[in-house]
Amino acid sequence: SPVVDLNVGGEFYTTTLGTLRKFPGSKLAEMFSSPAKACLDAEGRFFIDRCGTHFGPILEYLRSGQLPTQHIPEVYREAQYYEIKPLIKHLEDTPQIFGEQVARKQFLLQVPGYSENLELMVRLARAEAVAARCSRVLVCLVRNEKEDANCADALRSLEANKRSVVKFGPWKAALDISDLLDCLNMDIKAQGYQVCYSHNSPLPAKVSDYFYTFSFSWW
């Protein structure tokens, strides 16, 4: 099989066409089904406009079936891009990907409006960050219809006082408020923000258990 030089986003690799075509139906096999149509860099290397940092583990899997042991989420993302289905399946069985894709994300799919509310929290925090070291966002978490009803008066009072609250729930998943708090904390930090949450609501005791404050630190 012909030897080829690759330039993957500025990272250089050498392999064979047979290796790149190992899994018919993958994007790599499609890219190199007709090398004459491939994009070349100034040195004549086949160019793939993709970050090359984690292409090495992809190539090792194609060569020998060796599974990666480090940077699993990043390699998983690249395997999805190149559509290497056997590697994708192997990686989805690892604790990191299984926990994220099957456990956590499936839980969040049962929390109505999770992504939209997460985005709203960040927007509110940024809006209050002018000339401030910290900004705070009040969050209401209710697991079921009964808790939702218990919080109704408090939410109306906060709205009347023009106090912004981001409300999550009710949801159907059998997970506790602490699980949702951890998910919010993880996903906000994943966007690069410094954030922490506390349970120090100024509301009456009968509803304070449903309210949490997320504090964003800016400097």
C-alpha positions as CSV (number, residue, x, y, z in Angstrom):
1,S,0.0,0.0,0.0
2,P,1.4,3.4,-0.9
3,V,3.0,5.4,1.8
4,V,1.5,8.9,2.4
5,D,2.5,11.9,4.4
6,L,-0.2,13.7,6.3
7,N,-0.5,17.3,7.6
8,V,-3.3,17.3,10.1
9,G,-3.8,20.9,11.3
10,G,0.0,21.4,11.4
11,E,0.9,18.0,12.9
12,F,2.7,15.6,10.6
13,Y,2.2,11.9,10.3
14,T,3.3,9.1,7.9
15,T,1.2,6.1,7.2
16,T,-0.2,4.1,4.3
17,L,-3.4,4.4,2.2
18,G,-4.4,0.9,3.4
19,T,-4.3,2.1,7.0
20,L,-6.4,5.2,6.2
21,R,-8.9,3.0,4.2
22,K,-9.2,0.3,6.9
23,F,-12.8,1.0,7.7
24,P,-14.9,1.5,4.6
25,G,-17.6,4.0,5.2
26,S,-15.5,6.1,7.5
27,K,-14.7,9.7,6.6
28,L,-11.0,8.9,6.3
29,A,-11.7,6.1,3.9
30,E,-13.9,8.4,1.9
31,M,-11.2,11.2,1.9
32,F,-8.6,8.8,0.5
33,S,-10.7,6.8,-1.9
34,S,-9.4,9.1,-4.6
35,P,-6.2,10.7,-3.4
36,A,-6.0,12.8,-6.6
37,K,-8.8,14.9,-5.3
38,A,-7.3,15.4,-1.8
39,C,-6.1,18.8,-0.6
40,L,-2.3,19.1,-0.5
41,D,-0.1,21.5,1.5
42,A,2.8,23.5,0.1
43,E,5.2,20.5,0.7
44,G,2.9,18.0,-1.1
45,R,1.5,16.4,2.0
46,F,-2.1,15.4,2.2
47,F,-3.8,18.1,4.3
48,I,-6.7,17.6,6.8
49,D,-8.1,20.8,8.2
50,R,-8.5,19.4,11.7
51,C,-6.6,19.8,15.0
52,G,-3.9,17.1,14.8
53,T,-3.1,16.8,18.5
54,H,-5.3,13.7,19.0
55,F,-4.9,12.2,15.5
56,G,-2.1,10.0,16.8
57,P,-4.4,7.7,18.8
58,I,-6.8,7.5,15.9
59,L,-3.9,6.4,13.6
60,E,-2.6,3.9,16.2
61,Y,-6.1,2.3,16.3
62,L,-6.3,2.1,12.5
63,R,-2.8,0.5,12.4
64,S,-3.1,-2.1,15.2
65,G,-6.4,-1.8,17.0
66,Q,-4.7,-0.2,20.0
67,L,-7.2,1.6,22.1
68,P,-6.3,5.0,23.6
69,T,-5.8,5.2,27.4
70,Q,-5.5,9.0,27.7
71,H,-7.5,12.0,26.6
72,I,-10.5,9.8,26.0
73,P,-13.1,12.6,25.5
74,E,-10.9,14.3,23.0
75,V,-10.1,11.2,21.0
76,Y,-13.8,10.2,21.1
77,R,-14.7,13.6,19.5
78,E,-12.1,12.9,16.7
79,A,-13.4,9.4,16.2
80,Q,-16.9,10.8,15.8
81,Y,-15.6,13.4,13.3
82,Y,-13.8,10.7,11.2
83,E,-16.8,8.3,11.6
84,I,-14.7,5.4,12.8
85,K,-17.6,3.4,14.2
86,P,-15.7,0.5,15.8
87,L,-13.5,2.9,17.8
88,I,-16.6,5.0,18.7
89,K,-18.2,1.9,20.1
90,H,-15.1,0.9,22.1
91,L,-14.8,4.4,23.6
92,E,-18.5,4.6,24.5
93,D,-17.8,1.6,26.8
94,T,-15.1,3.5,28.8
95,P,-16.2,4.9,32.1
96,Q,-15.6,8.5,31.0
97,I,-17.8,8.4,27.9
98,F,-20.4,6.0,29.4
99,G,-20.9,8.2,32.4
100,E,-21.2,11.4,30.3
101,Q,-23.2,10.1,27.3
102,V,-25.4,7.5,29.0
103,A,-25.8,8.6,32.6
104,R,-25.4,12.4,32.8
105,K,-26.7,13.5,29.4
106,Q,-29.7,11.2,29.6
107,F,-30.6,12.7,32.9
108,L,-30.3,16.2,31.6
109,L,-32.5,15.3,28.7
110,Q,-35.3,14.8,31.2
111,V,-34.8,18.3,32.7
112,P,-37.0,20.6,30.6
113,G,-35.1,23.6,29.1
114,Y,-31.8,22.7,30.7
115,S,-29.5,24.1,28.0
116,E,-31.6,27.3,27.6
117,N,-31.7,28.0,31.3
118,L,-27.9,27.4,31.6
119,E,-27.4,30.0,28.9
120,L,-29.7,32.4,30.7
121,M,-27.7,32.0,33.9
122,V,-24.6,33.0,32.1
123,R,-26.3,36.0,30.4
124,L,-27.6,37.2,33.7
125,A,-24.2,36.8,35.4
126,R,-22.5,38.8,32.6
127,A,-25.1,41.5,32.7
128,E,-24.4,42.1,36.4
129,A,-20.7,42.0,36.1
130,V,-20.1,45.7,35.2
131,A,-17.6,47.2,37.6
132,A,-18.0,44.2,39.9
133,R,-15.7,41.5,41.1
134,C,-18.6,38.9,41.5
135,S,-22.1,38.6,40.2
136,R,-24.7,36.3,41.6
137,V,-27.6,34.4,40.0
138,L,-30.5,33.0,42.0
139,V,-31.7,29.6,40.9
140,C,-34.8,27.7,41.8
141,L,-34.8,23.9,41.6
142,V,-38.0,21.9,42.0
143,R,-38.1,18.2,41.5
144,N,-41.9,17.7,41.2
145,E,-45.3,19.4,40.8
146,K,-45.7,19.6,44.6
147,E,-42.5,21.5,45.1
148,D,-43.3,23.7,42.1
149,A,-46.6,24.7,43.8
150,N,-44.8,25.4,47.1
151,C,-42.5,27.9,45.3
152,A,-45.1,29.7,43.3
153,D,-45.8,32.5,45.8
154,A,-42.1,33.1,46.4
155,L,-41.4,33.2,42.7
156,R,-44.2,35.7,42.2
157,S,-42.8,37.9,45.0
158,L,-39.4,37.9,43.5
159,E,-40.8,38.8,40.1
160,A,-42.7,41.7,41.7
161,N,-39.5,42.9,43.2
162,K,-37.8,42.6,39.8
163,R,-35.4,39.9,41.1
164,S,-34.3,37.6,38.3
165,V,-34.6,33.8,39.0
166,V,-33.7,30.9,36.8
167,K,-36.1,28.1,37.5
168,F,-35.3,24.4,36.7
169,G,-37.9,21.6,36.9
170,P,-40.0,19.8,37.6
171,W,-38.1,16.8,36.0
172,K,-38.9,13.1,35.7
173,A,-35.5,11.6,36.3
174,A,-34.8,9.8,39.6
175,L,-32.0,12.1,40.7
176,D,-31.7,14.6,43.5
177,I,-31.2,18.4,43.5
178,S,-27.6,17.9,44.3
179,D,-27.1,16.0,41.0
180,L,-28.5,18.9,39.0
181,L,-26.4,21.4,41.0
182,D,-23.3,19.4,40.1
183,C,-24.3,19.3,36.5
184,L,-24.8,23.1,36.4
185,N,-21.5,23.7,38.1
186,M,-19.7,21.3,35.7
187,D,-21.2,22.8,32.6
188,I,-20.6,26.4,33.5
189,K,-17.0,25.7,34.5
190,A,-16.6,23.9,31.1
191,Q,-17.3,27.2,29.4
192,G,-14.3,28.7,31.3
193,Y,-16.2,30.6,34.1
194,Q,-15.2,30.6,37.7
195,V,-18.3,29.7,39.6
196,C,-19.5,28.2,42.9
197,Y,-22.9,27.7,44.5
198,S,-24.3,28.1,48.0
199,H,-27.5,27.5,49.8
200,N,-28.0,30.9,51.4
201,S,-31.4,32.0,50.2
202,P,-32.9,35.1,51.9
203,L,-36.4,33.6,51.4
204,P,-38.6,32.1,54.2
205,A,-37.5,28.8,55.6
206,K,-40.4,26.8,54.1
207,V,-39.2,27.5,50.5
208,S,-35.5,28.3,51.1
209,D,-34.5,24.7,50.3
210,Y,-35.4,25.2,46.7
211,F,-33.3,28.3,46.1
212,Y,-29.5,28.4,45.5
213,T,-27.1,31.2,44.6
214,F,-24.5,30.8,41.9
215,S,-21.6,33.2,42.3
216,F,-19.4,34.1,39.3
217,S,-16.0,35.5,40.0
218,W,-14.5,37.8,37.3
219,W,-11.2,38.8,38.7
